[in-house]
């Protein structure tokens, strides 16, 4: 059953105002969507160039002299390190996001990601400083993870709180559409440097995408510093200053919602399996890295077009039908995608990747973060959604390492990886069907509240 707030809660949510429906309110919603899109693009460009480098470079630079198979597992495992620190970082960032403001925390996450990514590009190889190289790599990846912990949920929270109720999914969809754009830029960057001679690529070429991140952070900072907080948040902030810590309320009163989000969030393994493990596995079978990077670029470019339409559809017919359908498509398409890689057919790789990532993932990716945020009340939304979603993402972070560990030799060796990915998608679909509340007709100020609380707020003069 679904847990709600306790009957007596120190964070009583009475009489929060409806988000502005005026011209200024609509303008702020659009600005929030643009800021979230660009900020997420920059944030996830940084985050996913690490995945590309892990698949193509890091096993040679930071884990030399090790069996290639083990080196690949270790390289994939460093991706997961960024996810291990995320639940703790989410609690801290979420707390201050609920107490002092969403905007300030989103500025912090952007700066932290940019600095960590730039420093990865400066790291000496293991041949120069020995074991210190992979240790420093892991530490900087942890900083990337801390940043990402508050990025997506914070951007979704700010955007949906600015948006009109009947367009929340559409506006919020631009957050993870920005993440897809970041993946596209990361793939373009590595496609460019992969054209270098192998010696130059390993010596200095791989560093360029990381170093470039410091140049684009200023763009995101400029946009985010100009965006106001939402009226819904400001009202909740004024009422909750003297109450309990948000994380205490979340863990005490919303533990079942946290469990729900962890299972619901298993859809997110799709991205890391596709972008990191898929790239590495295709390379082992002789598919050129340039082909797989181009596949990622094409599916991401199409995703930028498709994902906002998934948000529009979710605002019209509900979040659950769109989200569940997307998960089912992903569960089926993952088998076709890896089969096409094993067959070595480039046209089939493109076709199945589009079905997998543009069609299936394009329906779940733009809705997942906002559906998570909609499960929590305004004053604890950032803390609750960030903590719950990041706990679930631990599995996502280690999905490439799990895939590298369970893949088998031979032409059908990909079957365990496809089965693992499909199982995660189907669990997400089932949990959504039986445990997640439909919210597309729920007013923003009533999200996360019991019916009796919502009715009380509605009848306030």
C-alpha positions as CSV (number, residue, x, y, z in Angstrom):
1,X,0.0,0.0,0.0
2,X,1.1,3.6,-0.5
3,X,2.4,5.5,2.5
4,X,1.2,9.1,3.0
5,X,2.0,11.7,5.6
6,X,1.1,10.8,9.2
7,X,-2.3,12.1,10.4
8,X,-0.5,14.6,12.6
9,X,2.4,16.2,10.8
10,X,4.5,19.2,11.9
11,X,4.7,20.2,8.2
12,X,1.0,21.0,7.8
13,X,0.5,21.9,4.1
14,X,-2.6,24.1,4.4
15,X,-3.5,26.8,1.9
16,X,-0.6,26.8,-0.5
17,X,-1.5,29.1,-3.5
18,X,-2.0,27.8,-7.0
19,X,0.9,28.5,-9.3
20,X,0.5,31.7,-11.3
21,X,-1.7,31.2,-14.3
22,X,-1.0,34.8,-15.5
23,X,1.1,35.8,-18.4
24,X,4.0,36.3,-16.0
25,X,3.5,32.8,-14.6
26,X,3.5,31.3,-18.1
27,X,6.7,33.3,-18.9
28,X,8.4,32.0,-15.8
29,X,7.3,28.4,-16.6
30,X,8.9,28.8,-20.0
31,X,12.1,30.3,-18.6
32,X,12.3,27.5,-16.0
33,X,11.9,24.9,-18.8
34,X,14.7,26.6,-20.9
35,X,17.0,26.9,-17.9
36,X,16.4,23.3,-17.0
37,X,17.0,22.1,-20.5
38,X,20.3,24.0,-20.9
39,X,21.5,23.2,-17.4
40,X,20.7,19.5,-17.8
41,X,22.4,19.5,-21.2
42,X,25.6,20.8,-19.7
43,X,25.4,18.7,-16.6
44,X,24.8,15.5,-18.4
45,X,27.3,16.2,-21.1
46,X,29.9,16.2,-18.3
47,X,28.4,13.1,-16.7
48,X,28.1,11.0,-19.9
49,X,31.5,11.8,-21.4
50,X,32.7,9.8,-18.5
51,X,30.7,6.9,-19.7
52,X,32.1,7.1,-23.2
53,X,35.6,7.4,-21.8
54,X,35.1,4.4,-19.6
55,X,34.0,2.3,-22.6
56,X,36.8,3.4,-24.9
57,X,39.7,4.8,-22.9
58,X,40.0,4.3,-19.1
59,X,40.7,0.6,-19.1
60,X,43.9,1.4,-21.1
61,X,44.9,4.6,-19.2
62,X,44.0,3.9,-15.6
63,X,44.0,0.0,-15.5
64,X,46.9,-1.0,-17.7
65,X,48.6,-4.4,-17.4
66,X,45.3,-6.1,-16.3
67,X,43.5,-8.7,-18.3
68,X,41.4,-6.8,-20.8
69,X,38.1,-8.4,-19.6
70,X,38.8,-7.5,-16.0
71,X,40.0,-4.1,-17.0
72,X,36.7,-3.4,-18.8
73,X,34.7,-4.6,-15.7
74,X,36.8,-2.2,-13.5
75,X,36.4,0.6,-15.9
76,X,32.6,0.1,-16.0
77,X,32.5,-0.2,-12.2
78,X,34.0,3.3,-11.8
79,X,30.8,4.6,-13.5
80,X,28.9,3.1,-10.5
81,X,31.0,5.0,-8.0
82,X,29.3,8.2,-9.1
83,X,26.0,6.6,-8.1
84,X,27.0,5.3,-4.7
85,X,27.5,8.8,-3.2
86,X,24.3,10.1,-4.7
87,X,21.8,9.1,-2.0
88,X,23.8,10.9,0.7
89,X,24.5,13.9,-1.5
90,X,20.8,14.0,-2.4
91,X,19.8,14.2,1.2
92,X,22.1,17.1,1.8
93,X,21.4,19.0,-1.4
94,X,17.6,18.3,-1.1
95,X,17.6,19.6,2.5
96,X,19.0,23.0,1.5
97,X,16.9,23.0,-1.7
98,X,13.8,22.7,0.4
99,X,15.0,25.2,3.0
100,X,16.8,28.0,1.2
101,X,15.9,27.5,-2.5
102,X,16.0,25.3,-5.5
103,X,17.9,27.8,-7.6
104,X,20.9,28.0,-5.2
105,X,21.3,24.2,-5.2
106,X,21.1,24.0,-9.0
107,X,23.9,26.6,-9.3
108,X,26.0,24.5,-6.8
109,X,25.5,21.3,-8.7
110,X,26.4,22.9,-12.0
111,X,29.7,24.3,-10.6
112,X,30.6,21.1,-8.9
113,X,30.1,19.0,-12.0
114,X,32.1,21.4,-14.2
115,X,35.1,21.5,-11.8
116,X,35.1,17.7,-11.3
117,X,34.9,17.0,-15.0
118,X,37.7,19.5,-15.8
119,X,40.0,17.9,-13.2
120,X,39.4,14.4,-14.7
121,X,40.8,15.8,-17.9
122,X,43.9,16.9,-16.1
123,X,44.6,13.5,-14.4
124,X,48.0,11.9,-15.1
125,X,47.8,8.3,-16.3
126,X,48.7,5.3,-14.2
127,X,52.0,5.0,-16.0
128,X,53.0,8.3,-14.4
129,X,51.6,8.2,-10.9
130,X,50.7,4.5,-10.4
131,X,47.8,3.5,-8.2
132,X,47.1,7.2,-7.4
133,X,45.6,7.7,-10.9
134,X,42.6,5.3,-10.5
135,X,42.1,6.5,-6.9
136,X,41.9,10.1,-8.0
137,X,39.6,9.1,-10.9
138,X,37.2,7.5,-8.5
139,X,37.2,10.5,-6.1
140,X,36.4,12.9,-9.0
141,X,33.7,10.5,-10.2
142,X,32.3,10.7,-6.7
143,X,32.1,14.5,-7.0
144,X,30.3,14.1,-10.3
145,X,27.9,11.8,-8.6
146,X,27.3,14.3,-5.8
147,X,26.5,16.9,-8.3
148,X,24.2,14.8,-10.4
149,X,22.3,13.7,-7.2
150,X,20.6,17.1,-7.0
151,X,20.5,18.1,-10.6
152,X,17.7,16.3,-12.4
153,X,15.2,16.3,-9.4
154,X,16.0,19.9,-8.6
155,X,15.5,21.0,-12.1
156,X,12.3,19.0,-12.4
157,X,11.0,20.4,-9.1
158,X,11.6,24.0,-10.0
159,X,10.1,23.6,-13.5
160,X,7.0,21.7,-12.5
161,X,6.3,24.2,-9.6
162,X,6.4,27.1,-12.1
163,X,4.2,25.2,-14.7
164,X,0.4,25.3,-15.0
165,X,-1.1,22.1,-13.6
166,X,-2.4,21.0,-17.0
167,X,1.1,21.4,-18.6
168,X,3.3,20.1,-15.8
169,X,4.5,17.0,-17.7
170,X,5.3,18.9,-20.9
171,X,7.4,21.6,-19.1
172,X,9.1,19.1,-16.8
173,X,9.9,16.8,-19.8
174,X,12.5,19.4,-21.0
175,X,14.7,18.5,-18.0
176,X,15.5,15.0,-19.2
177,X,15.3,16.1,-22.8
178,X,18.3,18.3,-21.9
179,X,19.9,15.2,-20.5
180,X,19.5,13.5,-23.8
181,X,21.0,16.5,-25.5
182,X,23.9,16.2,-23.1
183,X,24.4,12.6,-24.2
184,X,24.3,13.7,-27.8
185,X,27.0,16.4,-27.2
186,X,29.1,13.9,-25.3
187,X,29.0,11.4,-28.1
188,X,29.8,14.1,-30.7
189,X,32.8,15.1,-28.6
190,X,34.1,11.6,-28.5
191,X,33.3,10.9,-32.1
192,X,35.5,13.9,-33.0
193,X,38.4,12.8,-30.8
194,X,38.1,9.1,-31.9
195,X,39.2,10.2,-35.4
196,X,42.6,11.0,-34.0
197,X,45.4,8.4,-34.3
198,X,45.2,5.9,-31.4
199,X,48.5,7.1,-29.9
200,X,47.3,10.7,-29.8
201,X,43.9,9.7,-28.6
202,X,45.4,7.9,-25.6
203,X,48.0,10.5,-24.9
204,X,45.9,13.7,-24.9
205,X,42.9,13.5,-27.3
206,X,40.6,11.9,-24.7
207,X,41.2,14.9,-22.4
208,X,39.7,17.5,-24.7
209,X,36.0,16.7,-24.0
210,X,36.6,16.9,-20.3
211,X,38.6,20.1,-20.4
212,X,35.9,21.8,-22.6
213,X,33.3,21.4,-19.9
214,X,34.8,24.4,-18.0
215,X,33.9,26.7,-20.9
216,X,30.2,25.8,-21.0
217,X,29.4,26.0,-17.3
218,X,29.2,29.8,-17.5
219,X,26.3,29.6,-19.9
220,X,24.3,27.5,-17.4
221,X,25.2,29.7,-14.5
222,X,24.0,32.8,-16.4
223,X,20.6,31.3,-17.1
224,X,20.0,29.7,-13.7
225,X,21.0,32.8,-11.7
226,X,18.2,34.8,-13.5
227,X,15.4,32.4,-12.7
228,X,13.1,33.2,-9.7
229,X,11.8,30.7,-7.2
230,X,8.2,29.6,-7.7
231,X,5.3,31.0,-5.7
232,X,4.4,27.5,-4.4
233,X,7.9,27.0,-3.0
234,X,8.1,30.5,-1.5
235,X,4.8,29.9,0.4
236,X,6.0,26.5,1.6
237,X,9.3,28.0,2.7
238,X,7.7,30.7,4.7
239,X,5.5,28.2,6.6
240,X,8.2,25.5,7.3
241,X,11.1,27.4,8.7
242,X,10.6,26.3,12.2
243,X,9.5,22.7,11.6
244,X,11.4,19.4,11.5
245,X,14.2,18.6,9.1
246,X,12.8,17.6,5.7
247,X,15.0,14.4,5.6
248,X,13.6,13.3,9.0
249,X,10.0,13.7,7.7
250,X,10.8,11.9,4.5
251,X,12.4,8.9,6.2
252,X,9.8,8.7,9.0
253,X,6.6,9.3,7.0
254,X,7.4,8.4,3.4
255,X,9.5,5.3,3.7
256,X,7.0,3.3,1.6
257,X,7.2,6.0,-1.1
258,X,11.0,5.7,-1.1
259,X,10.7,1.9,-1.7
260,X,8.1,2.6,-4.4
261,X,10.5,5.1,-6.2
262,X,13.4,2.6,-6.0
263,X,11.5,-0.1,-7.8
264,X,9.7,2.4,-10.1
265,X,13.1,3.9,-11.0
266,X,14.6,0.7,-12.4
267,X,13.7,2.0,-15.9
268,X,16.8,4.2,-15.8
269,X,19.2,1.2,-16.3
270,X,18.3,1.5,-20.0
271,X,20.5,4.6,-20.5
272,X,23.6,3.3,-18.8
273,X,23.4,-0.2,-20.5
274,X,22.9,1.4,-23.9
275,X,25.4,4.3,-23.7
276,X,28.2,2.6,-21.8
277,X,28.0,-1.1,-22.0
278,X,26.5,-1.2,-25.5
279,X,29.4,0.9,-26.8
280,X,32.0,-1.4,-25.2
281,X,30.3,-4.6,-26.2
282,X,29.9,-3.6,-29.8
283,X,33.6,-2.7,-29.9
284,X,34.5,-6.2,-28.7
285,X,32.5,-7.7,-31.6
286,X,34.3,-5.5,-34.1
287,X,31.6,-2.8,-34.6
288,X,33.5,0.5,-35.0
289,X,33.2,2.9,-32.1
290,X,32.4,5.7,-34.6
291,X,29.3,3.7,-35.7
292,X,28.0,3.3,-32.1
293,X,28.7,6.9,-31.2
294,X,26.8,7.9,-34.3
295,X,23.9,5.6,-33.3
296,X,23.9,7.4,-29.9
297,X,23.9,10.8,-31.6
298,X,21.0,9.9,-33.9
299,X,18.8,8.4,-31.2
300,X,19.5,11.4,-28.9
301,X,18.7,13.9,-31.6
302,X,15.4,12.2,-32.3
303,X,14.8,12.0,-28.6
304,X,15.0,15.8,-28.3
305,X,12.1,15.9,-30.8
306,X,10.1,13.1,-29.4
307,X,10.3,13.5,-25.6
308,X,8.3,16.8,-25.3
309,X,5.5,15.1,-27.2
310,X,5.5,12.3,-24.6
311,X,5.0,15.1,-22.0
312,X,2.1,16.5,-23.9
313,X,0.5,13.1,-24.2
314,X,1.0,12.5,-20.5
315,X,-0.8,15.8,-19.7
316,X,-3.8,14.7,-21.9
317,X,-4.3,11.0,-21.0
318,X,-2.2,10.5,-17.9
319,X,1.4,9.7,-16.9
320,X,0.8,6.0,-16.3
321,X,-0.3,4.8,-19.8
322,X,2.6,6.5,-21.5
323,X,5.2,5.5,-18.9
324,X,4.1,1.8,-18.8
325,X,4.0,1.5,-22.6
326,X,7.5,2.9,-22.9
327,X,8.8,0.4,-20.4
328,X,7.2,-2.5,-22.3
329,X,8.7,-1.2,-25.6
330,X,12.2,-1.0,-23.9
331,X,11.9,-4.5,-22.5
332,X,11.2,-6.0,-26.0
333,X,13.6,-3.7,-27.9
334,X,16.7,-4.4,-25.8
335,X,16.7,-8.0,-27.2
336,X,16.5,-6.7,-30.8
337,X,19.2,-4.1,-30.2
338,X,21.8,-6.6,-28.8
339,X,20.9,-9.2,-31.4
340,X,21.6,-6.6,-34.2
341,X,25.0,-5.9,-32.6
342,X,25.9,-9.6,-32.5
343,X,24.8,-9.8,-36.2
344,X,27.0,-6.9,-37.1
345,X,24.3,-5.3,-39.2
346,X,24.7,-1.5,-39.1
347,X,21.3,-0.7,-40.6
348,X,19.7,-3.0,-38.0
349,X,21.7,-1.5,-35.2
350,X,20.3,1.9,-36.1
351,X,16.7,0.7,-36.5
352,X,16.6,-1.2,-33.2
353,X,18.4,1.5,-31.3
354,X,15.8,4.0,-32.5
355,X,13.1,1.7,-31.3
356,X,14.9,1.1,-28.0
357,X,16.0,4.6,-27.1
358,X,13.9,7.0,-29.1
359,X,10.5,5.3,-28.9
360,X,10.6,3.2,-25.7
361,X,13.1,5.3,-23.6
362,X,11.6,8.4,-25.1
363,X,8.4,7.7,-23.3
364,X,9.8,6.9,-19.9
365,X,12.8,9.3,-19.7
366,X,10.9,12.6,-19.8
367,X,8.3,11.4,-17.3
368,X,10.2,9.5,-14.7
369,X,11.7,12.4,-12.7
370,X,8.5,14.5,-12.7
371,X,6.5,11.4,-11.6
372,X,8.9,11.0,-8.7
373,X,8.7,14.6,-7.7
374,X,4.9,14.5,-7.9
375,X,4.8,11.9,-5.1
376,X,6.0,14.4,-2.5
377,X,4.6,17.5,-0.8
378,X,6.1,20.9,-1.7
379,X,8.2,21.5,1.5
380,X,9.9,18.1,1.3
381,X,9.7,17.5,-2.5
382,X,13.4,18.2,-3.3
383,X,14.6,16.1,-0.3
384,X,12.2,13.3,-0.8
385,X,12.4,13.0,-4.6
386,X,16.2,13.4,-4.6
387,X,16.8,10.9,-1.8
388,X,14.4,8.2,-3.1
389,X,15.5,8.5,-6.8
390,X,19.2,8.4,-6.0
391,X,18.8,5.3,-3.9
392,X,17.2,3.6,-6.9
393,X,19.9,4.8,-9.2
394,X,22.6,2.8,-7.4
395,X,21.5,-0.2,-9.5
396,X,21.6,2.0,-12.6
397,X,25.1,3.1,-11.9
398,X,26.4,-0.4,-11.6
399,X,24.3,-1.7,-14.5
400,X,27.3,-1.5,-17.0
401,X,29.5,-3.4,-14.6
402,X,26.8,-6.0,-14.0
403,X,26.3,-6.3,-17.7
404,X,30.1,-6.7,-18.3
405,X,30.2,-9.3,-15.6
406,X,27.3,-11.4,-16.8
407,X,27.8,-11.2,-20.6
408,X,28.8,-14.6,-22.0
409,X,31.2,-15.5,-24.8
410,X,29.7,-16.5,-28.2
411,X,27.1,-14.9,-30.5
412,X,24.3,-15.2,-27.9
413,X,26.4,-14.0,-25.0
414,X,24.3,-10.8,-24.8
415,X,21.2,-12.6,-23.7
416,X,21.8,-12.3,-19.9
417,X,22.4,-8.6,-20.4
418,X,19.2,-8.1,-22.4
419,X,17.2,-10.2,-19.8
420,X,18.5,-8.2,-16.9
421,X,17.6,-4.9,-18.6
422,X,14.2,-6.2,-19.7
423,X,13.5,-7.4,-16.1
424,X,14.2,-3.9,-14.7
425,X,11.9,-2.3,-17.2
426,X,9.1,-4.8,-16.5
427,X,9.4,-4.3,-12.7
428,X,9.2,-0.6,-13.3
429,X,6.0,-1.0,-15.4
430,X,4.3,-3.3,-12.9
431,X,5.1,-1.1,-9.9
432,X,3.7,1.9,-11.8
433,X,0.6,0.0,-12.7
434,X,-0.3,-1.2,-9.2
435,X,1.4,1.3,-6.9
436,X,1.8,4.7,-8.4
437,X,-1.0,7.2,-8.2
438,X,-2.1,9.0,-11.4
439,X,-1.5,12.7,-10.9
440,X,-2.2,14.4,-14.3
441,X,-5.4,16.0,-12.9
442,X,-4.0,16.8,-9.5
443,X,-3.3,20.5,-8.7
444,X,0.4,21.2,-8.0
445,X,-0.3,22.4,-4.5
446,X,-2.2,19.2,-3.7
447,X,0.6,16.8,-4.9
448,X,1.8,14.3,-2.3
449,X,-1.1,15.1,0.1
450,X,-3.9,12.8,1.3
451,X,-7.4,13.5,-0.1
452,X,-8.5,15.0,3.2
453,X,-5.5,17.4,3.2
454,X,-6.2,18.4,-0.4
455,X,-9.8,19.0,0.3
456,X,-9.0,21.2,3.3
457,X,-6.6,23.3,1.2
458,X,-9.1,23.6,-1.6
459,X,-11.8,25.0,0.7
460,X,-9.6,27.6,2.3
461,X,-11.0,31.1,1.7
